[in-house]
């Protein structure tokens, strides 16, 4: 080999040349590097698109990206992806400039905000915005004495999730109603269950595994960056209750909250009828601070919630 490739250039035939130039140069904002005229009205323009990369994907990956970003197969053999600073704003800009919106910006499992459009010159476009560095990115798996905490893999974990989240007794005290498999696929899709925390208002969702089997799931809410506050929660398969697994999981969540995310205050809100869950947080040393009578109408009845809390110096 005489030397490395010096440049990647994608060459596209644009049947409506003027429309394509106006869209990609003027609307998308790609700087003009050179414009050349040839015989018999031949025209070509070279636009600077920044750093070039060649992404090769096998058919399974190609289909997976379409499913995550659009929810159905849309891309042909080639799509052109542009990294931008604000995916939502640029998407609106390109739609106003004549592009057809295929899918609005969607947060992906790989922590980017991606949109799809059909642009001039018959190009299928991706816009992607790399999101900020995470405030909490645990090194997975997180291990306790008996458990492994890791991101949920909905296809791998589907049957184990369904084993308990389809039960009335388990869902009685937590927000969702019992779910079937299709509902679980949607609810636990990667884009809905991030494995890192980047900004306040987000929730970290983790599978709890024992001896190779998912036995429950746990969440860490980041409520406020300024107030350094958060909340923990969990749900378990009844088959594994009474063995201290919930306490072990909640302790790991507090470690992520205080030691990992640097929170000052963490709460847990428990339905007062859920005595077993109250015992879990009390074993951890969380203080009972408030009882909110009939604070929430849920599943056809009023729920009374008991708030427990712990401060960072109490954790240490």
N, C-alpha and C positions, 0 to 999 in steps of 0.2 A: 504494500500500500504506500503510495507516494506521499500521503499527508491526510489530515483530518478534513472532513467536509467543512467548508467555511460559512455556508449559509443555506438555510432551508427557504425556498420560495414556492408558494402555492400559486399555480397559474390557472386562471379561470377564464373561460370564454363567456363574455357578457353580451347577450343578444341586444339588450338595450344598454348600450355603453354609457350614455350620458346619465341615465338613471342610476346605474351602478356606481359611477364616479361620485355623483352627488350624495348617495347614501353612505358609502364607505369612507370617502374622504371628508365630506362636509358634515354629515350627520353623526357618524360614528367618531370622526375626528382623527382618522389615520393620516399622519403627515405625508405629503407628497415627496417622494424621493427623486423621481424622474418621470418625465412624460415624453414619449417619442412618437413621431408621425412617420408612416411609411407610404409606399406607393398605393394608389387606388383607394385612398381614404383609410388606410390601416392606422389604428390608434392603439397605444398601450400606455398604461400608467402604472408605476410601481409605488406602492404605498408602504410606509414603514409601520410594521405591526409590533415593534419591540422584539423581545427575545423569542426565537423560534424553537419549538420542540416538535418532535414527531411521536405521537402516542399511538401505539399499536395495541389493539384489544382483540381477544378471541371472541367468538360469537356469544358465549355465555356472558362475558363482561359487557359486551356491546348491548345486549338485551337488558342486563341488570341496570345499567346507567339510564336507559330509557325508562325503565319501570320506576326508578327512584325519582327522576326529575320530571317525568311526564305522566307516568301511570299506564303507558301503552307503547307499543313499538311505533316510532316515528322517523328515526334517523335512517338514512340510506347508508351506503357503503362508507361515505365520508361526511363528517360534519366539521365545521370550522369553529374553534373555541377562542374567545377573546377574554383575557383577564382584565377586569375593570375595578375601579375603587368603590363604586356604588352600583350594584347590580340592579336595584329597583329603579333608580333614577335613569340609568342608561337604557333599561328596558322601555320605560315610558318614552324616552327620547326617540328610540328607534321605531317604536310603533307609530309615533307622530310623523316620523320620516318615511313611513311607507311599509315597514316590516309587518308581517302577520304574526301575532302572538300565538305561540304553541303552548307554552306553560309559563306561568308567572314565577318569579324567583322563589325557589324552594331550598330550605336548609338541608344539606346532605349529611350522610353519616361521616364523611371525611371533612366536615366542618368548613364548608364553603356555601355560598348563596348562589344558586345556579338558575338561570332562565333559559328558555328555548324560544327561538323565533325562526321564521322563514324569511330570508332576505332576498334582495335583487340578485340576479345572475344565478337563480335557482340554488342558492346556498342555504343549507340548514345550519343555523348558528346556535352556539352555546355562549352565554355570558356567565362568567364565574367571578365571584368576589371571595377572596380568601379572608376568613374572619380573624378577629384578633386572637393573640396568644391566650390560651386558657388560663384562668385564675387557679383552677384545680384540674390537673390531669394525672390521676392516680396511675401508679405503675401496676398494671394488671398482670396476673391476678392478685387481688388483695387477700392475704391468707390470715386466718385466725387459727386457734388451736385445732378446730375440727372442720372449719368451713372455708370455702373459696368464694370470694365475691368478684364478679366479672361483669362485663357488658352483656346484656341479653342478646342472644342470637335466636330470633323468633322462630325460624324454621327448625333449628336444632332443639329448641326448648318448648315447642308448641304443645306437645302432648303433656308435658309436666306442668306447664302453665294452665292448660285446660283442666287438669286433674283437680285443681283447687279453685280457680277463678270461675268455674262453672257451678260452684256450690252456693246455695242461698246462705248457709250459715257463715261462710267465709266473707261473702260480700255484704253481709248485713250492716257492718260497721265501717265500711270503706266506701268511697264515692261510687265506683262502678257497680252496675247491676251484673248478675252472672252473665258471662259472655260465651258465645260459641266460638269455634275455631276461626271462622272468617273475621269475626270482630276482634279477636285477639291478634290476628295477623296485622290488622290495621292499627290497633292500639299500641302494639309493641314494635311497629316498624322502626328501623334505625333512626330515621329523621325525627321521630317523635320521642325517642328515648336516647338522648345524647349521653355519651360516656365521659364527657368533660364538661366543666362549667366555665363559661366565658363572661357572663354578665348576670347581674341581679335579675331575679324573676325566673331563672332557669331551674331545672330540676335534674339531678343526676339519678339515673335509674339503673339498679344493679341486680343481676341474678344471684341468688344464694344457692350454692351447690354443696352437697354433702355426699362424699363417696361416689362422685361422678353423676349424681342426679340433682336436678334443680328441685329444691324443696320450698322455695319462697322467693319473694323479690322485695327489694328495699329501695327507699328514695331519700334523697337529701335535697331539700329546697333551699335555694339561696334567696332570701327575702330582700335584703338590703345591703348594698355595699357600704353606704355611709354609716348605718347603724350596726354593721357587721353581725347581722342576725340571720338565722336559718331555722329549719324545722326538719325533723326526721319522721319516717313512717315505714311500715313494713306489713307484709301479709304472708302467711305460711300455710302450707298444706297441713290439714289437721292430723294426717298420719304421722307427722314429725313433731307435733306439739308436745309439751311437757318434758322436753329434754334439754331445755336451756338454749336452744338454737336462736330464738328471737332475742334473748338477752345478749348473746355473743355477737349477733349481727348488729344490734343497736349500739353496742360498745364500739364496734368497728366504724359505724357511721359517725359517732361522736368524734372518734379519732380523725376521720377525714374532715369533719367540720372545723374542729379546733386546731389541730396540728397541720392539716393540709390547706384548708381555705382561710384559716386565720380568723374565724368568727369569734365574737365576744359573747354571744348569747344564742342558745339553741333551745327550741321548744319542741314539745310533742303534745298533740291534741288528741284526746282519747274519748270516745263515747263512754259515758258513765256506766253503761250496761256491760261494757267490755272489760270485765274485771281482770281477765288474764293479761290483757295488754297493759293495763294500769300497773300490774305487779312488775312487769318487765321494766318500765321506766323508773319505778320506785327502787328496784334493785340496783339500778345504775346510779342512784343518788340524785335523780332529778326531783326538784321540789314541786309539790302541788301548789299552784298559785291562784287559780281562779276556777269557778264553776259557772258556765254560761248556760242558764236554764232556757230550754226550748229555743236555742239560738238558730237552729237550722231545720227547715222542712225538707225531709228526704225520705223517699220510698214510702210515701203515704203516712208519715208520722213525724212528730217533732223530736229532734235529737238534742240532748243536753251534753255539752262537751266540757271536759275537764282539761285544763291547761297545766302542763308541767314544764319546768325550765331548768337550765343549768348554765352557769357562767364559766368563762374560760379559766378563771383561777380556781374554781371548784373542780374542774376537770383535772387540772394538774395537781 
